[in-house]
Amino acid sequence: MNRANKRTNFVACDEGFNCLNCQKKVIPLGRGYRNHCPFCLYSRHVDENVPGDRLSLCRGLMKPIALEAGSRKGYLGYSVLHQCLSCGKQIRNLATDEDRLSEFLTKQHKKS
């Protein structure tokens, strides 16, 4: 795909998967788009240019490194900042009410 034809809009993709970090089975969200594990918050580097494009060749495990406040209708108002453990790229993903954010925050607090 040349630059003139490169996709710039969000690609809807609500798929289930097995988490590569905690090995739990993650079911599709059903009312949005899931891109990280709700149990451990880890993701996988599958998107390259826009969410849902699944064009990344990296496929590395993405570690949740921070929660960022924000707002968007239908979401908790937080984004999870992930960093790829293979290439270092950082990507933000919206948190949902099923995400175990309190467990992540507890772990982060214990580290500091």
C-alpha positions in Angstrom: 0.0 0.0 0.0 1.6 3.3 -1.0 1.5 6.4 1.1 -1.4 7.9 -0.9 -3.5 4.8 -0.2 -2.4 4.3 3.4 -5.4 3.8 5.7 -5.8 6.5 8.4 -9.1 5.6 10.1 -9.8 3.1 12.9 -10.4 -0.5 11.9 -13.1 -2.2 13.9 -11.6 -5.5 15.3 -13.2 -7.2 18.3 -11.6 -10.6 18.5 -11.0 -13.0 21.4 -7.5 -14.3 22.1 -5.3 -16.2 24.5 -3.1 -13.8 26.5 0.6 -14.4 25.9 1.5 -13.0 29.3 -1.0 -14.6 31.8 -2.3 -17.4 29.4 -5.9 -16.6 30.2 -8.6 -16.8 27.5 -9.9 -13.4 26.6 -13.3 -13.2 25.0 -14.4 -10.4 22.6 -15.7 -7.3 24.4 -19.0 -7.4 22.4 -19.7 -3.7 22.7 -16.5 -2.2 21.5 -13.1 -3.3 20.5 -10.7 -5.3 22.7 -6.9 -4.9 22.3 -5.5 -6.0 25.6 -6.0 -8.6 28.3 -8.4 -7.4 31.0 -6.7 -9.5 33.6 -3.1 -8.4 33.4 -3.5 -5.5 30.9 -0.8 -6.8 28.6 -1.3 -6.5 24.8 0.5 -7.6 21.7 2.1 -5.3 19.1 -0.2 -6.2 16.1 -1.3 -2.7 14.8 1.1 -0.5 12.9 -0.5 2.7 11.7 -4.1 2.8 13.1 -5.9 0.7 15.7 -7.2 -2.5 14.2 -5.1 -2.6 11.1 -3.1 -5.7 12.2 -0.2 -4.6 10.0 2.7 -4.7 12.5 5.4 -7.2 11.7 6.8 -7.0 15.2 4.2 -9.0 17.1 6.0 -8.4 20.4 4.5 -8.5 23.8 3.4 -5.1 25.1 3.7 -4.3 28.8 1.4 -1.9 30.5 3.6 0.9 31.9 1.1 3.6 32.9 -2.5 4.7 33.2 -3.4 8.0 31.8 -6.5 10.0 32.7 -8.7 11.1 29.8 -12.3 10.7 28.8 -14.4 9.1 26.1 -18.0 8.2 26.2 -18.6 4.6 27.2 -15.1 4.1 28.8 -13.7 4.6 32.2 -11.8 7.8 31.3 -8.4 6.0 31.4 -6.0 4.9 28.7 -3.4 2.1 29.3 0.0 3.1 27.9 1.7 0.0 26.6 5.4 -0.4 25.6 6.5 -3.1 23.2 9.1 -5.3 24.8 10.6 -6.1 21.4 10.8 -2.8 19.6 10.0 -0.2 22.3 7.0 1.4 20.5 4.5 2.9 22.9 0.7 2.8 22.2 -2.3 4.0 24.2 -5.4 1.8 24.5 -8.7 2.8 26.1 -9.5 1.0 29.4 -12.9 -0.6 29.9 -14.9 -1.4 33.0 -13.7 -5.1 32.7 -10.0 -4.1 33.1 -8.4 -4.8 36.4 -7.0 -1.4 36.8 -6.8 -1.5 40.6 -4.5 -4.5 40.5 -2.2 -2.7 38.1 -2.1 0.4 40.3 -1.4 -1.7 43.4 1.6 -3.3 41.6 2.8 0.0 40.3 2.6 1.5 43.9 4.6 -1.4 45.4 7.4 -0.8 42.8 7.8 2.8 43.8 
